[in-house]
């Protein structure tokens, strides 16, 4: 199976398992981060439906500064969408 296709199956399935636990949990997905460099955007509607929050790109690192995060957002304005 194509790794990117498996993201669309794996993350929602894992979210279902977490929800079935009956315990409150915040589900953070790195799903979009794996699309860096791809010639297409992730399906943000599907991600928002299955994850409480997610990361884009390598914008949060131990050495990251506010400037680098702002640079990432500024460099990828098409990602700053509301779903």
C-alpha positions as CSV (number, residue, x, y, z in Angstrom):
1,X,0.0,0.0,0.0
2,X,1.2,3.5,-0.8
3,X,2.4,5.1,2.4
4,X,0.4,8.3,1.7
5,X,-2.8,6.2,1.1
6,X,-2.2,4.4,4.4
7,X,-2.3,7.7,6.2
8,X,-5.9,8.1,5.1
9,X,-6.7,4.7,6.6
10,X,-4.4,4.5,9.6
11,X,-5.0,7.8,11.3
12,X,-8.8,7.6,11.3
13,X,-8.7,4.0,12.4
14,X,-6.4,4.8,15.3
15,X,-8.7,7.7,16.3
16,X,-11.6,5.3,16.4
17,X,-9.7,3.0,18.8
18,X,-8.9,6.0,21.0
19,X,-12.5,7.1,21.0
20,X,-13.6,3.6,21.9
21,X,-11.5,3.7,25.0
22,X,-14.2,5.9,26.6
23,X,-11.5,8.3,28.0
24,X,-11.2,11.9,27.0
25,X,-8.1,12.4,24.8
26,X,-6.6,14.9,22.4
27,X,-5.5,13.2,19.2
28,X,-2.6,15.0,17.6
29,X,-1.8,13.8,14.1
30,X,1.4,14.4,12.1
31,X,-0.5,13.3,9.0
32,X,0.2,16.5,7.0
33,X,3.9,16.6,7.9
34,X,4.4,13.5,5.7
35,X,3.2,15.4,2.7
36,X,6.1,17.9,2.7
37,X,7.5,18.1,-0.8
38,X,4.5,16.4,-2.4
39,X,2.9,18.0,-5.4
40,X,-0.5,18.0,-3.7
41,X,-2.0,19.2,-0.5
42,X,-3.3,16.9,2.2
43,X,-7.0,16.5,2.6
44,X,-7.4,19.0,5.5
45,X,-11.2,18.3,5.8
46,X,-10.5,14.6,6.4
47,X,-7.7,15.5,8.8
48,X,-9.9,17.9,10.8
49,X,-12.7,15.3,10.9
50,X,-10.4,12.7,12.5
51,X,-7.8,14.6,14.5
52,X,-8.1,17.3,17.2
53,X,-4.9,19.0,16.0
54,X,-2.1,18.4,13.6
55,X,1.3,19.6,12.5
56,X,2.5,20.9,9.1
57,X,6.1,20.6,8.1
58,X,9.0,20.6,10.5
59,X,7.9,23.9,12.1
60,X,8.2,22.7,15.7
61,X,11.6,21.5,16.8
62,X,13.7,21.8,19.9
63,X,15.7,24.5,18.2
64,X,12.7,26.3,16.5
65,X,12.2,29.9,17.2
66,X,9.1,32.1,16.7
67,X,10.8,33.5,13.6
68,X,11.1,30.1,11.9
69,X,7.5,29.3,12.6
70,X,6.4,32.6,11.1
71,X,8.7,32.0,8.1
72,X,7.0,28.6,7.5
73,X,3.5,30.1,7.7
74,X,4.6,33.0,5.4
75,X,6.2,30.6,3.0
76,X,3.1,28.4,2.7
77,X,0.0,30.6,2.8
78,X,-2.1,28.0,1.0
79,X,-1.9,25.8,4.1
80,X,-3.4,28.4,6.4
81,X,-6.9,27.5,5.6
82,X,-9.9,27.1,7.9
83,X,-11.7,23.8,7.8
